[in-house]
Amino acid sequence: MPNASNIVVRGVENADELRRANDLMAKTHCMDYFRGLEWLEKVGRQYPNFLIEHTRIALHDGDLAGALRLNTETIRIGEARLKMGGFGWVTTDGRHRRKGVALALIRDTMHYMKRHGYHVSMLFGIPNFYHRFGFVTTLADYAIVVGTGEAATTLRGAWKLRDAKPSDIRAIQKLHNANDAHVACSLLRSAAHITNKWDNWRTHLHVMTTAQGKVVAYCHAHPGDGELLVDDLGLEPAAQARPTPSVYGSAEAGLAVALLKACSDLAAQEHAGRLRFQLPPPHPFARFLLQYTSTHEMRLVRDRGGMMAFVDLDEALESMIPEWESRLTASVARDERIELTLVVDRAPYRVRANRGAVDVALASGTNKVSLTAGELMHLVTGYRYAPDVLAARRRSMTAQSRTFFNILFPKRHPYVWHFDRF
């Protein structure tokens, strides 16, 4: 590998550098170059929180050798909110392959993120490359397959389905966030995010309204290979919905029945024999579909796909305190004083609970368990079961501290919607 001193990595500084970086990324990643370039110059450039310096470039002896885009997002894990940097469009010019360009780009961007207060990073990557930077597979893909005939046995009810309009954006955003509260690692989607991608998203976007015109549900559904793919969906919580038919039981169930029927009608129009809902298990509509004949799928790919890494572990653990205090307050251990030490790649982090209050310090304490940063990421996101991780690690813990450990790290279903991926 050539001397790394030949490679300089920095943020784009002017319009010409941005144009050349976008040109390289579009040529490398897109079968339709012009469509890719248009996305980068219009959608990508105006993406919420995006700065010109978030396009990072690598110069090899002054020649543009590589580039990537950094998205700035906030992810939720229960009550915690973490600042996340998303890697996308990682590109090396063919003339500069095997020169360490991608390595230099990613290392520099990780340092940039730490300087600017990011907690974690995320990417959807190629296999057997990103693990060297501490990334571990964390995000699964989920699907629920329902036959069109099974869905067609339901009734539509008092609601109507129509194509979405720009004036619906705020309502769609509120419905999404109301349904997404328990989906770990999902991005906080603002109305600005939807507005930014509206021209590409609206084609297959539908909303369901009451007789008075209020938007109470939405779905993004497009035809696939013999199926209707529903890759985004939301419905009004039961406390707010007011259906007129009483036969459906609860308000949320009645609305869900109507939404399922509407999706079935869309599938029938496309002559699709089945519906594929890409929904994580905590989503209320995914739970609703447990009442129907259906196939529930979960797909994981080791060392590729949706991966995450810590950028600043100290600050990431501090940011988890609101969620940990919420869980502790709701547990049998809420009035106890407990101490736990997470030894992460030999660095000790003491986590203490005092009658519901939690503090974290970079210090050694009692009840130690040794973890890698990857294992801790799996625990924080809920990707793996805490007892399984404990069983494979060196530890010196009391029964009380084991209980505390399990309270802090419940099993979850980390997921990022396809709309939000980068």
C-alpha positions in Angstrom: 0.0 0.0 0.0 1.4 3.5 -0.8 2.4 5.8 1.9 -0.7 7.2 3.6 1.0 10.6 3.7 0.1 10.8 0.0 -3.6 10.9 0.9 -5.3 14.0 2.3 -8.9 13.8 3.5 -11.0 16.8 4.2 -14.5 18.3 3.7 -15.5 19.8 0.4 -14.6 23.6 0.4 -16.3 25.0 -2.7 -18.9 24.3 -5.4 -16.4 22.9 -7.9 -15.1 20.3 -5.5 -18.7 19.4 -4.6 -19.5 19.0 -8.3 -16.5 16.7 -8.9 -17.2 14.6 -5.8 -20.9 14.2 -6.8 -19.8 13.2 -10.4 -17.5 10.5 -9.0 -20.1 9.1 -6.6 -22.8 9.1 -9.3 -20.6 7.4 -11.8 -19.5 4.7 -9.3 -22.8 3.9 -7.6 -25.6 4.5 -10.1 -26.6 2.6 -13.2 -28.5 5.7 -14.3 -25.7 8.3 -13.9 -27.9 11.3 -14.6 -30.6 10.3 -12.1 -28.0 9.7 -9.4 -26.3 13.0 -10.1 -29.7 14.8 -10.0 -30.4 13.2 -6.6 -27.0 14.3 -5.2 -27.3 17.8 -6.5 -31.0 18.4 -5.5 -32.2 16.0 -2.8 -28.8 15.3 -1.2 -27.6 18.9 -1.2 -30.8 20.1 0.5 -31.1 17.2 3.0 -31.9 18.3 6.6 -28.7 19.2 8.6 -26.5 18.6 5.6 -23.4 20.9 5.3 -21.1 21.2 2.4 -18.3 19.8 4.5 -20.3 16.6 5.0 -19.2 15.6 1.6 -15.7 14.3 2.5 -13.1 13.9 -0.2 -9.8 12.1 -0.4 -7.0 13.6 -2.5 -4.1 11.4 -3.6 -1.2 13.6 -4.6 -3.7 16.3 -5.3 -6.0 14.1 -7.5 -9.6 13.4 -6.4 -9.4 9.7 -5.4 -12.5 9.1 -3.3 -15.5 10.7 -1.6 -18.4 9.9 0.7 -21.4 11.6 2.2 -22.2 12.0 5.9 -25.8 12.3 7.1 -26.5 13.8 10.5 -29.5 12.2 12.2 -31.0 11.6 15.7 -31.9 8.0 16.6 -34.1 6.8 19.3 -33.5 4.0 21.8 -36.5 4.1 24.1 -36.3 7.4 25.9 -32.7 8.0 24.8 -31.7 10.2 21.8 -28.3 9.8 20.2 -26.6 11.9 17.5 -25.8 9.6 14.7 -23.6 10.0 11.6 -24.6 8.0 8.6 -22.0 6.9 6.0 -23.3 6.8 2.4 -21.9 6.8 -1.1 -18.5 5.6 0.0 -16.5 5.8 -3.3 -13.0 5.2 -4.6 -12.0 6.2 -8.1 -11.0 3.1 -10.1 -7.5 4.5 -10.8 -6.8 4.7 -7.0 -8.0 1.4 -5.8 -5.8 -0.5 -3.3 -4.1 2.7 -2.2 -5.9 3.0 1.2 -8.3 5.7 0.0 -11.4 4.2 1.6 -9.5 3.5 4.8 -8.3 7.1 5.0 -11.8 8.5 4.2 -13.5 6.5 6.9 -10.9 7.1 9.6 -10.9 10.9 8.9 -14.7 11.0 9.0 -14.9 9.1 12.3 -12.5 11.7 13.8 -14.6 14.5 12.3 -17.7 13.1 13.9 -16.0 12.8 17.3 -14.9 16.4 17.1 -18.5 17.5 16.3 -20.3 15.6 19.1 -21.7 12.5 17.3 -22.4 9.5 19.5 -22.7 6.6 17.1 -22.3 5.9 13.4 -24.3 3.8 11.0 -24.0 2.5 7.5 -25.5 0.0 5.1 -22.3 -1.5 3.7 -20.5 -4.1 1.6 -19.4 -7.4 3.4 -16.1 -7.9 5.3 -14.8 -4.4 5.2 -16.3 -2.1 7.9 -15.7 -4.4 10.8 -12.1 -3.1 11.0 -13.5 0.3 12.1 -15.6 -1.2 14.9 -18.8 -1.6 13.0 -21.0 -4.6 13.8 -24.2 -5.8 12.2 -27.0 -4.4 14.3 -30.0 -3.8 12.0 -32.3 -6.5 10.7 -34.8 -6.5 7.9 -38.4 -7.6 8.6 -41.3 -8.6 6.4 -44.8 -9.9 7.0 -46.4 -11.6 4.0 -50.2 -11.8 3.8 -52.2 -13.3 0.9 -54.3 -10.8 -1.0 -57.3 -13.1 -0.5 -56.7 -13.2 3.2 -56.7 -9.5 3.4 -59.7 -9.1 1.1 -62.0 -10.9 3.6 -62.0 -7.7 5.7 -64.3 -4.7 5.4 -63.2 -1.1 4.5 -65.4 0.7 7.1 -66.0 4.4 7.2 -62.6 5.6 5.9 -61.5 6.5 2.4 -58.1 6.1 0.6 -56.7 8.7 -1.7 -53.3 9.7 -3.2 -51.2 11.8 -0.8 -50.8 15.6 -1.3 -48.1 18.0 0.0 -50.5 19.3 2.5 -50.6 15.9 4.1 -46.9 15.9 5.0 -47.3 17.1 8.6 -50.0 14.6 9.3 -47.9 11.7 7.8 -44.9 12.7 9.9 -47.0 12.8 13.1 -48.5 9.4 12.4 -45.1 7.9 11.7 -43.5 9.2 14.9 -46.6 8.0 16.9 -46.1 4.5 15.6 -42.3 4.5 15.8 -41.8 5.2 19.5 -40.8 1.6 20.4 -38.6 0.9 17.3 -35.0 1.0 18.5 -32.5 2.8 16.3 -35.1 4.3 14.1 -34.4 7.9 12.9 -36.4 10.8 14.2 -38.2 11.7 10.9 -39.2 15.4 10.6 -41.5 17.0 8.1 -38.4 18.4 6.5 -37.2 14.9 5.8 -40.4 14.0 4.0 -40.5 17.3 2.1 -36.9 16.7 0.9 -37.8 13.3 -0.6 -41.3 14.1 -1.6 -40.9 14.1 -5.4 -39.4 10.6 -5.3 -41.8 9.2 -2.6 -45.2 10.6 -3.5 -45.8 8.4 -6.5 -46.9 5.4 -4.4 -48.0 7.2 -1.3 -51.6 7.0 -0.1 -53.5 8.4 2.9 -56.7 7.3 4.6 -59.1 9.9 5.7 -62.3 10.2 7.7 -65.5 11.4 6.2 -64.5 14.9 7.3 -61.2 14.7 5.5 -58.8 14.2 8.5 -55.8 12.0 7.7 -55.7 9.0 10.1 -53.4 6.6 8.2 -51.0 6.3 5.4 -49.2 3.7 3.4 -46.4 3.7 0.7 -47.2 0.7 -1.5 -45.7 -0.2 -4.9 -45.9 -3.3 -7.1 -43.1 -5.9 -6.9 -42.5 -9.4 -8.3 -46.1 -10.7 -8.0 -46.7 -8.8 -4.8 -47.5 -5.4 -3.4 -44.6 -4.1 -1.3 -45.7 -1.8 1.5 -42.4 -0.4 2.9 -43.9 2.4 5.1 -47.1 2.7 7.0 -48.7 4.4 9.9 -52.0 4.8 11.6 -53.5 7.0 14.2 -53.3 5.7 17.8 -56.5 4.3 19.3 -56.9 7.2 21.7 -57.4 9.6 18.9 -59.3 7.6 16.2 -63.1 7.8 16.1 -64.6 5.3 13.7 -68.3 5.1 13.3 -68.7 1.3 13.0 -68.7 -0.4 16.4 -68.3 -3.9 14.9 -64.5 -3.6 14.8 -64.0 -3.3 18.6 -61.3 -0.8 19.5 -60.7 2.3 17.4 -57.2 1.3 16.4 -58.3 -2.2 15.4 -61.1 -0.8 13.3 -58.7 1.5 11.5 -56.1 -1.2 11.0 -58.8 -3.5 9.5 -59.7 -0.7 7.0 -56.1 -0.1 6.2 -55.5 -3.8 5.5 -58.5 -3.8 3.2 -57.3 -0.8 1.4 -53.9 -2.4 0.8 -55.6 -5.5 -0.4 -57.6 -3.4 -2.9 -54.3 -1.8 -4.2 -52.8 -5.3 -4.6 -55.8 -6.5 -6.5 -55.5 -3.6 -8.9 -51.9 -4.7 -9.6 -52.9 -8.4 -9.9 -50.6 -9.1 -7.0 -51.2 -12.3 -5.1 -49.7 -11.3 -1.8 -48.8 -8.2 0.2 -45.4 -7.8 1.8 -45.3 -5.4 4.7 -41.8 -4.3 5.7 -42.5 -3.6 9.3 -40.5 -4.2 12.5 -42.2 -6.3 15.2 -42.9 -3.4 17.7 -45.0 -1.5 15.1 -48.7 -1.5 16.0 -49.7 -2.8 12.5 -47.2 -5.6 12.7 -48.9 -6.7 16.0 -52.3 -6.4 14.4 -51.3 -8.7 11.6 -50.7 -11.5 14.1 -54.4 -12.1 13.9 -54.2 -13.1 10.2 -52.7 -16.1 8.3 -49.2 -14.6 7.5 -45.5 -15.3 7.3 -43.2 -13.2 9.5 -39.7 -13.0 8.3 -36.4 -11.6 9.8 -33.3 -11.4 7.7 -29.7 -10.9 9.1 -26.5 -10.7 7.2 -23.3 -10.9 9.2 -20.6 -8.3 8.7 -22.6 -6.3 6.2 -25.9 -4.5 5.7 -27.1 -2.3 8.6 -24.1 -1.8 10.8 -23.3 0.5 13.7 -20.2 1.6 15.7 -19.6 3.9 18.6 -18.0 7.3 17.8 -17.8 8.6 21.4 -18.5 5.8 23.8 -18.4 8.1 26.9 -21.0 10.5 25.5 -23.1 7.6 24.1 -23.4 6.0 27.5 -24.3 9.4 29.1 -27.0 9.8 26.4 -28.5 6.4 27.4 -29.3 7.6 31.0 -32.8 8.8 30.3 -33.8 5.4 29.0 -32.0 3.6 31.8 -33.7 5.7 34.4 -37.0 5.1 32.8 -36.5 1.3 32.8 -35.2 1.3 36.3 -38.1 3.3 37.6 -40.5 0.8 36.1 -38.6 -2.2 37.6 -38.6 -4.0 40.9 -35.1 -2.5 41.5 -36.3 1.1 41.5 -35.5 1.7 45.2 -32.2 -0.1 45.3 -28.6 1.0 45.2 -26.7 -1.0 42.6 -23.3 -0.8 40.9 -22.0 -2.3 37.7 -18.7 -1.9 35.8 -18.7 -2.4 32.1 -15.1 -3.1 31.0 -15.2 -2.2 27.3 -12.0 -3.1 25.5 -10.2 -2.7 28.8 -11.7 0.7 29.6 -13.9 0.6 32.8 -17.3 2.4 32.8 -19.0 2.4 36.2 -22.8 2.5 36.1 -24.5 3.2 39.4 -28.2 3.3 40.3 -29.4 5.1 43.4 -33.1 4.8 43.9 -34.0 5.3 40.3 -31.2 7.8 39.4 -28.4 6.5 37.2 -24.9 7.9 36.7 -22.0 6.8 34.4 -18.3 7.5 35.0 -15.1 6.4 33.4 -13.9 4.7 36.5 -13.5 1.2 37.9 -16.1 -0.2 40.3 -17.6 -3.5 41.5 -19.5 -6.2 39.6 -17.3 -6.3 36.5 -18.1 -7.7 33.1 -15.7 -7.6 30.2 -17.1 -6.7 26.8 -15.9 -5.7 23.4 -17.3 -2.4 21.9 -19.2 -4.6 19.4 -20.9 -6.6 22.2 -21.8 -3.4 24.0 -23.4 -2.0 20.8 -25.4 -5.2 20.5 -26.6 -4.7 24.1 -27.4 -1.0 23.9 -29.4 -1.5 20.7 -31.0 -4.7 21.9 -29.8 -6.7 19.0 -28.8 -9.6 21.2 -30.2 -11.0 24.5 -28.3 -9.8 27.5 -28.1 -13.3 29.2 -26.5 -14.7 26.0 -23.8 -12.1 26.0 -23.1 -12.5 29.7 -22.8 -16.3 29.4 -19.9 -15.9 27.0 -17.9 -13.2 28.9 -15.7 -13.0 31.9 -17.6 -11.5 34.8 -17.7 -11.2 38.6 -21.2 -10.2 39.4 -23.8 -10.5 42.2 -27.3 -11.7 41.5 -28.5 -8.1 42.1 -26.0 -6.7 39.5 -27.1 -9.3 37.0 -30.7 -8.1 37.4 -29.5 -4.5 36.9 -27.6 -5.6 33.8 -30.8 -7.2 32.3 -32.8 -4.1 33.1 -30.4 -1.8 31.3 -30.1 -4.0 28.2 -33.5 -5.5 27.1 -34.0 -7.4 23.9 -35.2 -5.0 21.1 -35.7 -5.0 17.4 -33.4 -2.3 16.0 -34.5 -1.2 12.6 -34.2 1.7 10.1 -37.1 2.3 7.6 -36.1 2.1 3.9 -37.3 5.7 3.5 -34.7 6.8 6.0 -31.7 4.9 4.7 -28.8 6.6 3.1 
